[in-house]
Amino acid sequence: MGTKEAYEYIHDNPSIEFRMIDYTNNPLVIAENRHMAAINSALQIDLTGQATAESIGGKFYSGIGGQADFMRGAVLSPGGKTILALQSTAEHGRSRGSCPILTQARGRPSSGATSIM
C-alpha cells in the first residue's frame, strides 16, 4: 500500500505523526479542536434520532468506523457541530433514509440521545 515516494516523505518527517486509534478516535482528544465539525453519512435515521451507517436489515454496506467518536468529540468541542447526511432517495426514487423505526439491523445504531444533534 502506498508508493515509495510517499514512504520516503513520511520516514523521519517531524511534521507527520502516527497515533493509535484509541488516541485518534478519543472524543476528548477530538474535542480539543475548537469549532470541530464532524460530517458523517447515514443509511437510515428514525423518528427517535437513531441512525445506522453500517447496515440496513441484514445487508452490510460498510465497516464499523469512528462515526460516533467524532460526533461526540465535535459536540464537546467549543463551537463544534455535527452534521449527519442522508441520501434523499434510494434505488428507483424510493425514499429510504428517514423512517418511523430503523429496519431490523445487525449493526448497532447511533443513539439519538447521545450522538445526534
N, C-alpha and C positions, 0 to 999 in steps of 0.2 A: 504494500500500500504506500502510495506517495512516490515522489521522484527523488533521484539522487540529489538534485539541486535543492529540493525542499529540505532534505535531511541535513545537507551541508549548511544551509541557512539557519536551521534550528539548533544544530550542535553548538554547545557552549555560547549561545546567544543570550546575553543578560536581559534582553527585552522580552524573552519568551519564557513563560513559566507553566509547567505542567503540575496539576494537582489531582488528587484522588477525588472520586465522585462524592465522598462524604464531606468534602470541603466545597466543591463547585456547586453542589445542589443543596447546600445547607441554607435554609430560608433566612437565618440570622446573618449569614455572610452576604447573601444576595441583598438583604435589606440595608446593608451598609452603603449601597449605591443610592444616592439621592435621585429622586424622580425616576426610579426604575419602572420600566414598562414591560410587562410580560404579555406577549401576544401569542396566543395559542389557538388551536383549532379543536373543534369537537365534531363528532359524528351525530350525536343527538343531545338534546337538552330537554328536560321535562318541566312541568309547571312548578315543581318544588325547587328547581335550580340545580338538580343533579345533572351532571353531564358525563358522557362517556366519549373518550377519544381513541379507544383501542378496539372495541368490537361492537357489533350490533347483533344481538342474538348470539348464535354460536359461531359467527364468522368474524375472525380477527382481521383487522385492516392495518395494524401497526404494532410495534413492540411497546413495552412499558418504558416510559421516559420520565423526565423530571417536571412534567407539567404542573402538578400540584405544588412541588417545591418552589418553582419560580412564581407561581401565582401567590403563594403565601408570602414569599420574600418581597414581592412587589407591593402587596398590601401593607406590609410592615415598613417599607421604605418611606422616608419623608417625601411627600408629594408623589408617591408611586401610584400606579394604577394597573389593573388587569383588563385585558381585552380577550374575550372568547368569541372566536369567529365560527360561523356555520355556513355551509352552502345553503342557498335559498331553495334549490331543488335538487332532486336526485335523478336517476335514470328516467327517461321519457317524461320529464317535467313533474314527476311526483314529488310532493313535499315529504321530507323525511327528517329534517333537522329538529323541529320542535314537535313535541308530543305530550299528551297528558301524563304518561308514565313511561319510563325507559323500557325498551324492548328487553326481555329477559336476557342478560348478558353474562358471560363468563368472567369478563374483566370487571374490576372494581370501579364504580363510578366515583367521580369527584363529588364531595358533599357540598350542597348549596350553602349550608350553614357555615362552612369553614373556608371554602375556596372561591365561591362565585361572588363577585362584587359588581 
